[in-house]
Amino acid sequence: MFAERIKALNPYVPGEQPKDRVYIKLNANENPYPPSPRVQEALNEFDSSILRRYPDPDANELRKAFASLVGVTPDMVYAGNGSDEILSFIFYTFFDSKLPVVLPQHTYSFYPVYASYYNIPLHKVPLEDDFSISIDKLLKVESCGIIFANPNAPTGRFMSLADLRELLTKYDSDKPVVVDEAYIDFGAETAIPLLKEFHNLIIIRTFSKSYCFAGARLGFVIAAPDVINTFITVKNSFNHFPIDSIIQKLGIATCNDYTYYQEINAKIAKTRDWFSCELEKLGYDVIPSKTNFVFVKKTGLSGEEIYKEVKKSGILIRHFNHSGIENYVRITIGTQDEMDLLLNAMKNISSN
Ligand SMILES: Cc1ncc(COP(=O)(O)O)c(C=O)c1O
């Protein structure tokens, strides 16, 4: 009954959402704060009669609002149903099956899922001992393109713009370099200024993390206008109306309250830095993070042990059973109260 290709599918595994009790959820890098009050107002004012009509297929008002937020022209941005959908279009649009797409060994785990879905070969290059990404290693392989998250996930490490510029300068200018900036708003520096110099740079953003919008599903791609046009052709060959009318309105309200998000994200960064220091005092190794999560291990404990012990206290964090990072856990930064509780739980593990 099913097509042959179904057998080869290896789907993404999202952070768990168990229902056996109420957990503090620090396992999916969601924002612990609510969206701007302007989003609630826009929702209250939404006229349901609009739902009779199809939405604007290109979400043009939303594109304008987002372009103004990030300081580019509207023809340089495009909106998708979460950045996961944008990523799917990226793999379809730019990578073909002759040469591999190159990516770091540890990065967002949906990239290999899309590569497999579209039958694109992958070449993974190891991270350095401190979990930074080696430009030389990325460049060493003959590839059809490069993709990674910056800051990277699940490590939290940031590649400087100087290094990124070096990568773009040395790489083939006809091949895409895709930089997923899902976590850029927690203290890292965006690559948007480099778009003027490098036509092959493609930047991805999501509203799921810094804009408290994970349940709404909204992501963007930022690139040169002709790249965006090709993207629109792909989108129109798959799903003509990816962003519904409600989300287009709420997305605009989000873009119009940058100050609110700047404040909550600065608060998250402050909590992260405090939490990292406290964990170090307890003997944990914490990878320096520019994101809303920290990647952590402790000598003598496996990642799975830390994850299980913390879960007993009613807190969910993420453990990846991947070779090379199996001793680490990834912890989303929540509110100060949530992090106090987690710190207490992690203190108890250390004293076992
Ligand atoms: C690096 C990275 N890119 C993209 C995404 C997907 O985000 P979205 O919710 O917009 O699909 C995630 C989600 O965890 C992520 O970590």
The ligand as a Tripos MOL2 file, in Angstrom:
@<TRIPOS>MOLECULE
LIG
   16    16     1     0     0
SMALL
NO_CHARGES

@<TRIPOS>ATOM
      1 C1         18.7530   25.4860   14.9900 C.3       1 LIG1
      2 C2         17.2760   25.3570   14.8130 C.ar      1 LIG1
      3 N1         16.7380   25.6730   13.6440 N.ar      1 LIG1
      4 C3         15.4240   25.5750   13.4370 C.ar      1 LIG1
      5 C4         14.5630   25.1310   14.4240 C.ar      1 LIG1
      6 C5         13.1050   24.9620   14.1060 C.3       1 LIG1
      7 O1         12.3510   26.0420   14.4950 O.3       1 LIG1
      8 P1         10.8200   26.2090   14.0920 P.3       1 LIG1
      9 O2         10.0480   26.0880   15.3530 O.co2     1 LIG1
     10 O3         10.7450   27.5940   13.4960 O.co2     1 LIG1
     11 O4         10.4550   25.1740   13.0720 O.co2     1 LIG1
     12 C6         15.0730   24.7870   15.6690 C.ar      1 LIG1
     13 C7         14.1840   24.2940   16.7220 C.2       1 LIG1
     14 O5         14.5340   23.8100   17.7490 O.2       1 LIG1
     15 C8         16.4700   24.9050   15.8790 C.ar      1 LIG1
     16 O6         17.0260   24.5460   17.0410 O.3       1 LIG1
@<TRIPOS>BOND
     1     1     2 1
     2     2     3 ar
     3     2    15 ar
     4     3     4 ar
     5     4     5 ar
     6     5     6 1
     7     5    12 ar
     8     6     7 1
     9     7     8 1
    10     8     9 2
    11     8    10 1
    12     8    11 1
    13    12    13 1
    14    12    15 ar
    15    13    14 2
    16    15    16 1
@<TRIPOS>SUBSTRUCTURE
     1 LIG1         1 GROUP 0 **** ****
